[in-house]
């Protein structure tokens, strides 16, 4: 198994190709900033922008729903310093409804001047981009009041 991986990586290097695993972790890519908690089939981050203004990091993420069904998404940001250490306490999950074939923009501002980097954590009910059922995670079986 290990030899197969090494041969594959060597083959990619000889052909001038970048292996898919290396692309996912490459610094500066969307994949390096997004952490999906489970596989999300229909919801994807298609654009991600960051700028530092007035000493605070400002983020704009564009999500796209490739399904014609409504999707429920939960997200939060993790704010990091230049050494990769967390500089703010864990944020609560924020809900977002993304309608069929819609693009949705999420904006965030770092809560600390120490933040120089970030990760956006995403999850969708049942971690499969399942169609929206109207229930929040852990709220199955509860009736509306």
Buried (B, 14 or more C-beta within 10 A) or exposed (E): EEEEEEEEBEEBEEEEEEEEEEEEEEEEEBBBBBEBEEEBBBBBBEEBEBEEEEEEBBBEBBBBBEBEBBBBBBBBBBBBBEEEEEBBEEBEBEEBEBBBEEEBEBEBEBBEEBBBBBBBBBBBBEBEBBBBEEEEBEEEEEEEE
